[in-house]
Amino acid sequence: MPMYQEESNLSLQALESRQDDILKRLYELKAAVDGLSKMIQTPDADLDVTNIIQADEPTTLTTNALDLNSVLGKDYGALKDIVINANPASPPLSLLVLHRLLCEHFRVLSTVHTHSSVKSVPENLLKCFGEQNKKQPRQDYQLGFTLIWKNVPKTQMKFSVQTMCPIEGEGNIARFLFSLFGQKHNAVNATLIDSWVDIAIFQLKEGSSKEKAAVFRSMNSALGKSAWLAGNELTVADVVLWSVLQQVGGCSVAVPANVGGCSVAVPANVGGCSVAVPANVGGCSVAVPANVGGCSVAVPANVQRWMRSCGNLAPFHTALKLLQ
């Protein structure tokens, strides 16, 4: 009788092991089909004419990272995949910064595609998620981050391809991505953060010289009271404003606190910016292309300090290399 029971237990264990293997394969298949379904049902990707680069990001996960299911919904066995369409002529730096921050909190499967509407993409943008390393099964990741370089007027994002309309605009997408970190703010602070994001997009990026100068004054005042724009924590407001400053040019300022003088580089495809330096600071060398119209914008000391603080963080520093 004991021998029969032992044989029965072994058979049961073998059956359970086989069942686990079958379930694992089914979940792998479901994850793969789900990924293909998103690509096929998204009009933003042409599989026949797409160059695909995948990169595994280093995963420095924290134990208190936000549960993605609480924000994105639970879909057992399927990888949660965020699909972003962006124009290579105007790389959304804030989203690349946020991608790096996400990789520090979650296991992210990063993928870059080139859409057929784009003839060529610079090599640094094709490899903006790093070099391709070993591949792991999709179910080993917590989040998919798919970037499609495409000729679009505005950056677009879809999470649930079948059920949601695209989110448009770098600022709105940045808000969504930053929400995945689970930061909690009271109503006043949340409104302040939203206001800064709107200011970055509508005044700093698209506004006149006077509007830009007003933004710098507001930033200088806020940064005189706290390390970051909305308090003592880095928020999406800092990420978006820093990124827009890099995109409009003239504000890639790297000045040590005890050194007079700064070197400001303005990208060739950006409207030039003449930077006014306070009286107690040494001269400033500004490199502006000869064929670019200039705008006179003063960069206050607190803003320069804040820019250095952002640039010292690895995700910002990595994104900035894409402009070089």
N, C-alpha and C positions, 0 to 999 in steps of 0.2 A: 504493500500500500504506500509506504513512504517513497519507494522508488517511482511508482506511478505518479505520485504527486510532484516529485522533483522533475520528471520528464514533462509533466503538464505545465509546470512553472517556466521551464526553459522554452517550451513551445510558445507560451503566452508572451514571454519576453521577446522572442524572435518576431512574433507577430506585431507587437507594439513597436519594435524598432523599425520594421518594414513600413508600418503605417506612418511613423514619423518621417521616414525618408520620402514617402509618397506625398505627404502634406507639404514637406519642405520644397519638393520639386514643383508642386502645384502653385505654391506662393511665389516661387521664382518665375514660373511661367506667367502668372497673373501680373507680377510686377513688370515683366518685359512687355507683355501685351498692353498694359496700361500706358507704358512709356511710348510705345509705337502708336497707340491710339491718339495720344495727345499730339504727337508730331503730325499724324495724318490729318486729324481734324482741325489742326491749326493752319489757316491759310498763310501763315507766316514762314513756313518752312517747306522747301522743295527738296524732297529726299534724293531725287535723281541728280540734282545739280548742286548739292550742298557739300562743302568741305567741313569735316567734323574733326574737332580736336577735343579730347577728354583729358582732364587733369585731376589727379587725386590731391586734395589739399591736406596739409598737416592738421591733425586734429588735436587741439589742446582743449579738451572738453572740461567743463566744470560740472560738478555734481548738482548744482542748483540751477542748471539751465532750464528755461521755460519748457514746459511740455507742449510740443507743437500741436498735439491733438486738441488741446484746449483752445487754440486759435484757428487752426486750419481744418479741424474736424478729423474724425477717425475713419480711416479706410484701411482696414487690416490687410496686409500683404501687398499694398500698392505704395510706391514711393510718392511722396508729396513733391510735385515738380512745379517750380516757378519758371515761367517762360517770359523773357524780356526781349523786345525788339528795340534796337538802338541804331542810330545813324553813326557810322564811323567818322563822318565829317565833324561830329560834335559829340565825342564820347561822354557819357554820363558819369563823371568821376565819382559823384556821391554814391552811386549804386555799386561801383567797384570797391569803394571804401567799405560799404556795408557788407558786400560779399565777403571781404576779408574778415570783418568782425564776426559774421555768421560762422565762418570756418573755425573761429576760435571757441565757439559755443556748441556747434553741432557737427556731425559727420555729413559733409556736403559733397554730393556728386556734381562736379562742375563741368559744363559742356559749352563749347563755343561753336556756332555755326555761321556760315557765310551764305546769305540769301542770294538768289540769282539776280536780284535787282541791283546788286552791288558788283561792280566790275573787279575791283581789287580792294583789299584791306591791308593796311600796314602790318608787318610781322609782329610788332609789339602789341597790337590789338588782338591779333589772332592768338597770342600767347598770354593774354592779360590774366588768365587764371593759372599761369605757371606751366611748366613742362609736363608732358604726359608721363605718368609713372605706372606702376602696376595697377591692374584693374581688379576690383572686388565685385562680388554679386550685388545687384541693386538693392536687395533687401538689407544689406549691411549698412546702408546709409540712412540718415534721418531726413534728409532734404535734398531735392534736386534743384539745381540752379542753372538754367539753360539761357544763354545769351545768344541772340541771333543778330548779327550785323546786317542791317537792312536799310534800304532807302525809305525812311519814314520821316514825316515832318516833326513828329513828337515821339519821344520815348514811350513805349507801350508795355504793359504787363498783363499777363493772364495767369491765374493760378488754376482754377477749375475751367478747363477749356470748353466743356460742354454746357456749363450753366451760367457763366458770368460774362459780363461785358468787360472789355479791356479797361484797365486803369491807365489814364494818359497823363503824361507830364512827369518830369524827373522828381519834382517835389512831392507829388502824391504817392509815387511808387516808393520813394524814400521813407515816407511816413509809414507805409504798410510794412516795409522790411524792418524798420526799427521797432515796430510794435512786437516783433517776434522775440525781442530780448526781454519783454515783460516788465519794462519800467513802469512804475506807477506815479502819476502826478495828480495834484489837486486841480480843480477847475481853472484856477487862476494861472498856474504854471503851464497847464496844457494849452490854454489860450495863448499865452506868451510864446510858447514854442511854435505853435501853428502860425502865429503872426510873423515870427522871424523867417520861417520857411517861405511864406508868401512874399515877404520883403526881398528875400534873396532872388526869387524867380521874377517878380514883376517890377521891382525897382532897381536892384543891383544889376541884373542880367539884361533887362530890356529898357531901363530908364535912361533919362538924360544925365548929363554931367552933374547938374544940380541935385537930382535925385540920388545919384551915387554919393555925392558929398554928404547929403543928409543921412544916408545909411551909415557912412563911416562915423559921423558924429554920434548917432544913436548907439552904434556898436562900441565906440570908445567910452561912452558913458556907462553902458551896461558892464563892460569888461573892467571898468575901474572899481566896480563893487564886488565882482566875483570872478573866479578863474574862467568860467565858461559863460556863454551868452544867457543861459536860463538858470544859473545857479552854480553849485559846486560839482555838478555831474555833467559829463559829456552827453549831449542829446542830439537828436536828428537835426536841430537847428544849426549846431556847430558843423555837422557834416555837410549839410547843403550849402551853407554860406561859404565855408572854406572852398568847396568844390566850384561854386560859381565865381569866386574871386580868382581862382586859377584859370577858369575858362575865359573870363573877360580880360585877363592879362593885367600886367602892371602891379600885381600884388604878391608875386612870389618872393617875398621879402625874407631874407635870412640875415638878421643882424644880431650879433651877440649883445647882451645888455650893456656891456662895458666898452663897446667898440663904436667909435664914430664912423659913419659911412655905411652905405649898404649898396648892394648890387642887385638891380631889379631887371629880370629878363622878361621880355614880352614876346610870346610866340609869334611866328611870322604871319599866321592867319588871323591874328587878333588885333582889334583896334588898339593903337598905342596908348600908353598912359604915362603922363608926366607926374611923378611922385614928389610932393612937397614934403620936405623934412623939417621938423621943428628947429628953432634957432639954436638950441643947445646941442644939436647933433651934427656931426660932420657931414660932408657932402655925399650925394647919392648918385651913383653911376647908373643910368638907365639905358638899356639897349633897345631901341625902337627901330623897326624896319623903315627904310627911307620912303617907301610908298604907302605908309599907313598913316591915317589921320589920327591926331592925338586928342586926348581928353585930360583936363587938369583935375586930378583927384588927390586930395591929401590923405596920407595914411597915418593916422595918429599912433602914438607910442603904444597904447594899450592894445590896439589892433595888431600891431607888429608883434608884440609879445605873444598874443593869442595865436597868431599864425605860426610862430615858432613852436608853440606848445603842440599844435596840431601836427606840424611837420615832423616832430620827434616821435610820433606814434607810428608804428610799422605799417598799419593799413593805409594811412595817409601818404606816407613816404613811397610806398609801392605804387599807389595810384598816380602820384605825381610823375613818376618815371615815364608814364605813357605819353606825357607831353614833350618829353625831351627827344 
